Amino acid sequence: QVQLVESGGGLVQPGGSLRLSCVVSGFNFPVFAMKWYRQAPGKEREKVATIATGGSTYYPDSVEGRFTISRDNAENTLYLQMNNLKPEDTAVYYCNAAVPFSSWGQGTQVTVSS
C-alpha cells in the first residue's frame, strides 16, 4: 500500500531555512510527478511545489525563488528546500503524487515565528 512519510519540519525564525523530506513506498516513485502541499489552520490544502518525472519544477508565486523541490529516485525520496521562510509559510506540509493518492502521510509541522 502507498505510504508517505514526511519529516524535517520545526520551529524557525523568519528568514530561516528548513529542508523537508518525504520517503515513499508502495508505488513506482520514479514514474510519478510529485507535489508538496501545505495546509494552514482554517485554510484549504494548497500546492506549493511540483516536480515532473523528468525533473521540471513548478511553483506558485507565493514561494517562487524561495522553495526548491527535488527528488532522489534511487532512494524513493522527495525533498523541499525552503529558504527565507515567512510567517505565512506556517502550515503542515505533506507530499503526494501530482494526482494525489487517497492516502496521505501525517505531514510535518513548519512554524515560522520570532
For each residue, the residues with C-beta under 8 A, 3 or more apart:
1: 26 103
2: 24 25 26 27 101 103
3: 24 25 26 103 105
4: 22 23 24 94 95 96 101 103 104 105
5: 22 23 24 105 106
6: 9 20 21 22 93 94 95 105 106 107 108
7: 20 21 22 23 108
8: 18 19 20 21 108
9: 6 18 20 92 93 108 109 110 111
10: 18 109 110 111
11: 111 113
12: 16 17 18 85 110 111 112
13: 16 112 113 114
14: 85 86 87 112 113 114
15: 84 85
16: 12 13 85 112
17: 12 81 82 83 84 85
18: 8 9 10 12 82 85 110
19: 8 79 80 81 82
20: 6 7 8 9 36 79 80 82 93 95 108 110
21: 6 7 8 77 78 79
22: 4 5 6 7 36 77 78 79 80 95 105
23: 4 5 7 75 76 77
24: 2 3 4 5 27 29 76 77 78 95
25: 2 3 76
26: 1 2 3
27: 2 24 32 97 101
28: 31 32
29: 24 32 34 71 73 76
30: 53 73
31: 28 53
32: 27 28 29 53 97 98
33: 50 51 52 53 97 98
34: 29 50 51 69 71 78 95 96 97 98
35: 47 48 49 50 51 95 96 97 98 100
36: 20 22 47 48 49 67 69 78 80 93 94 95
37: 45 46 47 48 93 94 95 96 100
38: 45 46 48 89 91 92 93 94 110
39: 43 44 45 46 91 92 94 107
40: 43 88 90 91 92
41:
42:
43: 39 40 46 91
44: 39
45: 37 38 39 94
46: 37 38 39 43 60
47: 35 36 37 50 60
48: 35 36 37 38 59 60 62 63 67 80 93
49: 35 36 57 58 59 63 67 68 69 80
50: 33 34 35 47 57 58 59 69 98
51: 33 34 35 55 56 57 58 69 70 71 78
52: 33 55 56 57 58
53: 30 31 32 33
54:
55: 51 52 71
56: 51 52
57: 49 50 51 52 68 69
58: 49 50 51 52
59: 48 49 50 63 64 67 69
60: 46 47 48 63 64
61: 64
62: 48 88
63: 48 49 59 60 66 67 82 89
64: 59 60 61 67
65:
66: 63 82 83 84 85
67: 36 48 49 59 63 64 80 81 82 83
68: 49 57 80 81 83
69: 34 36 49 50 51 57 59 78 79 80 81
70: 51 78 79 81
71: 29 34 51 55 77 78 79
72: 75 76 77 79
73: 29 30 76
74:
75: 23 72
76: 23 24 25 29 72 73
77: 21 22 23 24 71 72
78: 21 22 24 34 36 51 69 70 71 95
79: 19 20 21 22 69 70 71 72
80: 19 20 22 36 48 49 67 68 69 93 95
81: 17 19 67 68 69 70
82: 17 18 19 20 63 66 67 85 89 110
83: 17 66 67 68
84: 15 17 66
85: 12 14 15 16 17 18 66 82 89 110 112
86: 14 89 112
87: 14 90 112 113
88: 40 62 112
89: 38 63 82 85 86 110 112
90: 40 87 110 111 112 113
91: 38 39 40 43 110
92: 9 38 39 40 107 108 109 110
93: 6 9 20 36 37 38 48 80 107 108 109 110
94: 4 6 36 37 38 39 45 104 105 107
95: 4 6 20 22 24 34 35 36 37 78 80 105
96: 4 34 35 37 100 101 104 105
97: 27 32 33 34 35 100 101
98: 32 33 34 35 50
99:
100: 35 37 96 97 104
101: 2 4 27 96 97 104
102:
103: 1 2 3 4
104: 4 94 96 100 101 107
105: 3 4 5 6 22 94 95 96
106: 5 6
107: 6 39 92 93 94 104
108: 6 7 8 9 20 92 93
109: 9 10 92 93
110: 9 10 12 18 20 38 82 85 89 90 91 92 93
111: 9 10 11 12 90
112: 12 13 14 16 85 86 87 88 89 90
113: 11 13 14 87 90
114: 13 14
